[in-house]
Amino acid sequence: MTSMSPCLHKKRWKVKKHHKSLKSNAALAKSPTRTLRTQSNHVFLSICAAFKLECLKRVHKLNHFALRAKLYVEALQQPSANSGA
């Protein structure tokens, strides 16, 4: 097998990172859909979620996984802040 050029490897790695984030953070792999329409909707909205994550990544200067963890921690803290009221 021939070795990949550094430029091609760099481009391919970027695609792999986006694919992993799409599967992991935008729930693309967790589609319980059965019909073509619901599958299409799920894929489209997963891509929209990944785009939104990419925008948040640029604003907060965190990667997708760090953003997801931050959102998760903030969501867990919300009920505890309201439970004392």
GILINZI-V719437 format. One record per backbone hydrogen bond with DSSP energy under -1.0 kcal/mol. CO is the residue of the C=O (numbers start at 1). NH is the residue of the N-H. If there is no record, write none. Layout:
# GILINZI-V719437
<<CO;NH> <CO;NH>>
This chain:
# GILINZI-V719437
<<5;9> <6;10> <7;11> <8;12> <9;13> <10;14> <11;15> <12;16> <13;17> <14;18> <15;19> <16;20> <17;21> <18;22> <19;23> <20;24> <21;25> <21;26> <22;28> <35;39> <36;40> <37;41> <38;42> <39;43> <40;44> <41;45> <42;46> <43;47> <44;48> <45;49> <46;50> <47;51> <48;52> <49;53> <50;54> <51;55> <52;56> <53;57> <54;58> <55;59> <56;60> <57;61> <63;67> <64;68> <65;69> <66;70> <67;71> <68;72> <69;73> <70;74> <71;75> <72;76> <73;77> <74;78> <77;81> <78;82> <79;83> <82;85>>
